[in-house]
């Protein structure tokens, strides 16, 4: 037995058993419990190609679109607090989701997926590497190659790190330039026909590099990170040529969140102006300093699937998304128009 092992044994021997038990319990809560928190695995026929029935002349803001919140956080470094999805990006696309919430950090000349300060990983093991943007893009490109009728909303946010916006924007552009035919870079809301087969870049950062009409669609709003007034739901923000209406009250408890969500649906129902976009998040972290997304998603997703609220509208973004949830959302596009 070498000296290092002997020294470590002595250190452990000096720690009270109660403290070791508490540390072990915390480790189980933070890493093991999330392994058993699963989304519904029920498949839905043709979920990978549902957009083929959409009218090419329809604006993407008029499509009832299912999306996932913190889309890459299916294997994050602190899963109890940070895990928001059960399926990887390729699986999410196959199950019908067409809005990806992409949170990035510049590191070592590349971009990796993060959820705030936590890092998204390639696997469950401690030695699993970081999930980098090129891996996610390869999954998106492969999906679009197989399903050319579809498009993907690629909503990008610089979520961590100290890189300047201009450096972040330049680095992202290098990824785009490696496969430009798969990207739609415009500064206004396009039609379905224009978007098919492409990633539609929507940027939650300023156009620091002044790319102009090749910068991606401005998609910026102030964080809705308080619960001082839980009657609040949608904020309306002018983003260039269109008005963004977003409900992302991620500090509300379940009941307040559901009420805000329903208000968002009703507001979207009342407006069919293509110069307006309604984005409605069902995801929440709850009203504690450190939340547990699965606890809220399980209950809210059940309500989404079971309750009657006059149908869905706008873009609907969920945690722990599943094929039945995506189907519930996108099938709204094919219901007969009401008088």
C-alpha positions as CSV (number, residue, x, y, z in Angstrom):
1,X,0.0,0.0,0.0
2,X,1.6,3.3,-1.1
3,X,1.9,6.4,1.1
4,X,-0.9,8.3,-0.7
5,X,-3.4,5.6,-0.1
6,X,-2.4,5.3,3.6
7,X,-2.7,9.0,4.0
8,X,-6.2,9.0,2.4
9,X,-7.3,6.2,4.7
10,X,-6.1,8.2,7.8
11,X,-8.0,11.2,6.6
12,X,-11.2,9.2,6.2
13,X,-10.7,7.5,9.5
14,X,-10.7,11.0,11.2
15,X,-14.0,12.0,9.7
16,X,-17.1,11.3,11.9
17,X,-19.3,8.6,10.5
18,X,-22.3,10.9,10.7
19,X,-20.6,13.4,8.5
20,X,-19.7,10.7,6.0
21,X,-23.3,9.5,6.0
22,X,-24.6,13.0,5.3
23,X,-22.1,13.5,2.5
24,X,-23.1,10.1,0.9
25,X,-26.8,11.1,1.2
26,X,-26.2,14.4,-0.5
27,X,-24.2,12.6,-3.3
28,X,-27.1,10.2,-3.9
29,X,-29.6,13.1,-4.0
30,X,-27.5,15.1,-6.5
31,X,-26.4,12.3,-8.8
32,X,-28.3,9.1,-8.4
33,X,-31.9,10.2,-7.9
34,X,-32.0,12.1,-11.3
35,X,-31.1,8.8,-13.1
36,X,-34.6,7.5,-12.2
37,X,-36.4,10.7,-13.3
38,X,-37.6,9.9,-16.8
39,X,-39.8,11.4,-19.5
40,X,-42.6,9.4,-21.1
41,X,-41.0,7.1,-23.7
42,X,-44.3,6.4,-25.6
43,X,-43.6,6.8,-29.4
44,X,-45.9,8.7,-31.8
45,X,-46.1,7.8,-35.4
46,X,-44.5,10.2,-38.0
47,X,-43.3,12.6,-35.3
48,X,-40.1,13.2,-37.2
49,X,-42.0,14.5,-40.3
50,X,-45.0,16.4,-39.0
51,X,-44.0,19.6,-40.7
52,X,-44.6,18.1,-44.2
53,X,-48.3,19.0,-43.9
54,X,-47.6,22.7,-43.2
55,X,-48.4,25.4,-45.8
56,X,-45.2,26.8,-47.3
57,X,-46.6,30.3,-47.2
58,X,-47.3,30.2,-43.5
59,X,-45.0,32.3,-41.4
60,X,-43.0,30.5,-38.7
61,X,-44.6,32.8,-36.1
62,X,-48.0,31.3,-37.0
63,X,-46.9,27.7,-36.5
64,X,-47.8,26.1,-33.2
65,X,-44.4,24.8,-32.4
66,X,-43.1,22.4,-29.6
67,X,-39.8,23.2,-28.1
68,X,-37.5,22.1,-25.2
69,X,-36.1,24.4,-22.5
70,X,-32.3,24.0,-21.9
71,X,-32.3,21.4,-24.6
72,X,-28.8,20.1,-24.0
73,X,-29.2,19.6,-20.3
74,X,-29.9,15.8,-20.4
75,X,-26.5,15.0,-18.8
76,X,-25.4,18.1,-16.8
77,X,-22.8,18.2,-14.2
78,X,-25.3,18.9,-11.3
79,X,-28.3,16.9,-12.5
80,X,-30.5,17.4,-9.5
81,X,-30.5,21.1,-10.0
82,X,-29.7,21.4,-13.7
83,X,-31.2,18.5,-15.6
84,X,-34.1,19.6,-17.7
85,X,-34.4,16.9,-20.4
86,X,-34.3,13.1,-20.6
87,X,-33.5,12.8,-24.3
88,X,-30.5,14.0,-26.3
89,X,-30.9,16.4,-29.2
90,X,-31.3,13.8,-31.9
91,X,-34.1,12.1,-29.9
92,X,-35.9,15.4,-29.2
93,X,-36.0,16.1,-32.9
94,X,-37.2,12.6,-33.7
95,X,-40.0,13.0,-31.1
96,X,-41.3,16.2,-32.9
97,X,-39.6,19.1,-31.1
98,X,-38.5,21.9,-33.4
99,X,-37.3,24.6,-31.0
100,X,-33.9,24.1,-29.4
101,X,-32.9,26.3,-26.5
102,X,-29.1,26.3,-26.9
103,X,-27.0,27.8,-24.0
104,X,-23.3,28.2,-24.8
105,X,-20.0,29.1,-23.3
106,X,-16.8,29.9,-25.1
107,X,-13.9,27.7,-24.0
108,X,-10.5,26.9,-25.5
109,X,-11.5,28.2,-28.9
110,X,-14.8,26.3,-29.1
111,X,-18.3,26.5,-27.8
112,X,-19.6,24.0,-25.2
113,X,-23.2,23.5,-24.0
114,X,-24.0,24.7,-20.5
115,X,-26.9,25.4,-18.2
116,X,-25.7,28.5,-16.3
117,X,-22.5,27.5,-14.4
118,X,-23.1,23.8,-14.9
119,X,-21.6,22.0,-17.9
120,X,-23.5,19.6,-20.2
121,X,-21.7,16.3,-20.7
122,X,-21.4,13.6,-23.3
123,X,-22.1,10.8,-20.8
124,X,-22.9,9.8,-17.2
125,X,-19.4,9.0,-16.1
126,X,-17.1,11.5,-14.3
127,X,-14.7,11.1,-17.2
128,X,-17.2,11.8,-19.9
129,X,-16.2,14.8,-22.0
130,X,-18.0,18.1,-22.3
131,X,-20.8,18.3,-24.9
132,X,-19.5,20.6,-27.6
133,X,-21.5,22.5,-30.2
134,X,-20.2,20.5,-33.1
135,X,-21.7,17.4,-31.7
136,X,-25.1,19.0,-31.4
137,X,-24.9,20.5,-34.9
138,X,-23.9,17.1,-36.3
139,X,-27.2,15.7,-34.8
140,X,-29.2,18.5,-36.3
141,X,-27.6,18.3,-39.7
142,X,-28.2,14.5,-39.8
143,X,-31.8,15.0,-38.9
144,X,-32.4,17.6,-41.6
145,X,-30.7,15.5,-44.2
146,X,-33.1,12.6,-43.3
147,X,-36.1,14.9,-43.0
148,X,-35.9,17.8,-45.5
149,X,-39.5,18.9,-44.9
150,X,-38.6,20.0,-41.3
151,X,-36.8,23.1,-39.9
152,X,-35.3,23.7,-36.5
153,X,-35.5,26.9,-34.5
154,X,-32.0,27.3,-33.0
155,X,-32.3,29.8,-30.2
156,X,-28.8,30.7,-29.0
157,X,-27.8,32.4,-25.7
158,X,-24.3,33.0,-24.3
159,X,-25.1,31.6,-20.8
160,X,-21.8,31.6,-19.1
161,X,-18.2,32.7,-19.5
162,X,-16.4,36.0,-19.9
163,X,-16.0,36.1,-23.7
164,X,-17.2,39.4,-25.2
165,X,-20.3,39.3,-27.3
166,X,-18.3,40.1,-30.5
167,X,-15.9,37.2,-29.7
168,X,-18.8,34.9,-29.0
169,X,-20.6,35.9,-32.2
170,X,-17.5,35.4,-34.3
171,X,-16.9,32.0,-32.8
172,X,-20.4,30.9,-33.5
173,X,-20.1,32.2,-37.0
174,X,-17.1,29.9,-37.6
175,X,-19.4,26.9,-36.8
176,X,-22.1,28.2,-39.2
177,X,-19.6,28.9,-42.0
178,X,-18.5,25.2,-41.9
179,X,-21.9,24.2,-43.2
180,X,-23.7,27.3,-44.5
181,X,-26.3,25.6,-46.6
182,X,-28.0,24.2,-43.5
183,X,-28.5,27.7,-42.0
184,X,-31.1,30.4,-42.6
185,X,-29.6,33.7,-41.5
186,X,-32.2,36.4,-41.8
187,X,-33.2,39.3,-39.6
188,X,-37.0,38.9,-39.9
189,X,-39.5,36.0,-39.4
190,X,-39.4,33.8,-42.5
191,X,-42.0,31.5,-44.0
192,X,-42.1,27.7,-43.6
193,X,-41.0,27.3,-47.2
194,X,-38.0,29.4,-46.7
195,X,-37.0,27.6,-43.5
196,X,-37.5,24.0,-44.6
197,X,-34.3,21.9,-44.3
198,X,-32.5,24.5,-42.2
199,X,-31.6,25.7,-38.8
200,X,-33.2,29.2,-38.2
201,X,-30.8,31.2,-36.0
202,X,-32.5,33.2,-33.3
203,X,-30.0,35.1,-31.2
204,X,-30.4,36.1,-27.6
205,X,-27.4,38.5,-27.9
206,X,-26.8,41.8,-29.7
207,X,-25.4,42.0,-33.2
208,X,-22.0,43.2,-31.9
209,X,-20.2,42.2,-35.2
210,X,-22.9,44.1,-37.2
211,X,-23.7,41.2,-39.5
212,X,-27.0,43.0,-40.3
213,X,-29.5,40.9,-42.2
214,X,-27.1,37.9,-41.9
215,X,-27.0,38.1,-38.1
216,X,-29.9,35.9,-37.3
217,X,-33.3,37.0,-35.9
218,X,-33.0,39.2,-32.8
219,X,-34.6,37.3,-30.0
220,X,-33.9,39.2,-26.8
221,X,-35.9,39.8,-23.6
222,X,-35.2,40.7,-20.0
223,X,-34.9,37.8,-17.7
224,X,-38.2,37.1,-15.9
225,X,-36.5,35.9,-12.8
226,X,-38.6,37.2,-10.0
227,X,-42.0,36.5,-8.3
228,X,-42.7,39.9,-6.8
229,X,-46.0,40.0,-8.7
230,X,-47.2,36.6,-9.8
231,X,-50.0,38.2,-11.8
232,X,-47.5,39.0,-14.5
233,X,-47.3,36.7,-17.5
234,X,-46.3,38.0,-20.9
235,X,-43.7,40.7,-21.6
236,X,-43.8,42.4,-25.1
237,X,-40.5,43.5,-26.5
238,X,-39.8,45.0,-29.9
239,X,-37.1,43.0,-31.7
240,X,-36.5,44.9,-35.0
241,X,-39.4,44.4,-37.4
242,X,-41.5,42.1,-35.1
243,X,-42.9,42.2,-31.6
244,X,-41.8,39.3,-29.3
245,X,-44.4,38.3,-26.6
246,X,-42.7,35.9,-24.1
247,X,-43.8,34.3,-20.9
248,X,-40.8,32.8,-19.1
249,X,-41.6,33.2,-15.4
250,X,-39.1,30.6,-14.2
251,X,-39.4,31.5,-10.5
252,X,-43.1,30.8,-10.2
253,X,-44.4,27.9,-8.3
254,X,-46.5,25.3,-10.2
255,X,-49.9,27.0,-9.8
256,X,-48.6,30.5,-10.6
257,X,-46.7,29.1,-13.5
258,X,-49.7,27.3,-14.9
259,X,-51.8,30.5,-14.6
260,X,-49.1,32.5,-16.4
261,X,-48.9,29.8,-19.1
262,X,-52.7,29.8,-19.7
263,X,-52.6,33.7,-20.0
264,X,-49.9,33.3,-22.6
265,X,-52.0,30.9,-24.6
266,X,-55.0,33.1,-24.5
267,X,-53.0,36.1,-25.6
268,X,-51.6,34.1,-28.6
269,X,-55.2,33.0,-29.5
270,X,-56.3,36.7,-29.7
271,X,-53.6,37.7,-32.2
272,X,-52.8,36.3,-35.6
273,X,-50.5,39.1,-36.8
274,X,-47.4,37.6,-38.4
275,X,-45.4,40.5,-37.1
276,X,-45.9,39.1,-33.6
277,X,-44.4,36.0,-32.1
278,X,-45.7,34.4,-28.9
279,X,-43.3,32.2,-26.9
280,X,-44.7,30.4,-23.9
281,X,-42.4,28.5,-21.4
282,X,-44.0,25.8,-19.3
283,X,-40.7,25.2,-17.6
284,X,-40.0,26.6,-14.1
285,X,-37.3,26.3,-11.4
286,X,-39.9,27.1,-8.7
287,X,-39.6,29.8,-6.0
288,X,-36.6,28.3,-4.1
289,X,-33.0,29.5,-4.6
290,X,-32.1,26.1,-6.1
291,X,-34.9,24.2,-7.7
292,X,-35.4,20.7,-9.0
293,X,-36.8,21.0,-12.6
294,X,-38.2,17.5,-12.8
295,X,-40.4,18.0,-9.7
296,X,-42.2,20.8,-11.5
297,X,-42.1,19.4,-15.0
298,X,-43.8,16.2,-14.0
299,X,-46.9,18.0,-12.7
300,X,-47.1,20.7,-15.3
301,X,-46.6,18.3,-18.2
302,X,-49.5,16.2,-16.8
303,X,-51.7,19.3,-16.8
304,X,-50.6,20.1,-20.4
305,X,-51.7,16.7,-21.6
306,X,-54.9,16.4,-19.6
307,X,-56.5,19.8,-19.0
308,X,-58.8,21.7,-21.4
309,X,-57.8,25.3,-21.9
310,X,-59.1,26.1,-25.4
311,X,-56.3,24.6,-27.4
312,X,-52.6,25.6,-27.6
313,X,-51.1,28.5,-29.6
314,X,-47.7,30.1,-30.2
315,X,-44.4,28.3,-29.4
316,X,-44.7,26.1,-26.4
317,X,-41.4,25.2,-24.5
318,X,-41.2,22.4,-22.0
319,X,-38.9,20.6,-19.6
320,X,-38.6,16.8,-19.9
321,X,-40.3,16.8,-23.3
322,X,-41.8,13.6,-24.8
323,X,-43.3,12.5,-28.1
324,X,-46.9,12.8,-26.6
325,X,-46.2,16.3,-25.4
326,X,-44.8,17.4,-28.8
327,X,-47.7,15.7,-30.6
328,X,-50.2,17.5,-28.3
329,X,-48.7,20.8,-29.4
330,X,-48.0,20.4,-33.1
331,X,-51.4,18.8,-33.8
332,X,-53.0,22.2,-33.1
333,X,-51.8,23.2,-36.6
334,X,-54.1,20.7,-38.2
335,X,-57.3,21.2,-36.3
336,X,-60.2,22.6,-38.3
337,X,-60.4,26.4,-38.1
338,X,-63.1,27.5,-35.6
339,X,-65.7,30.0,-36.7
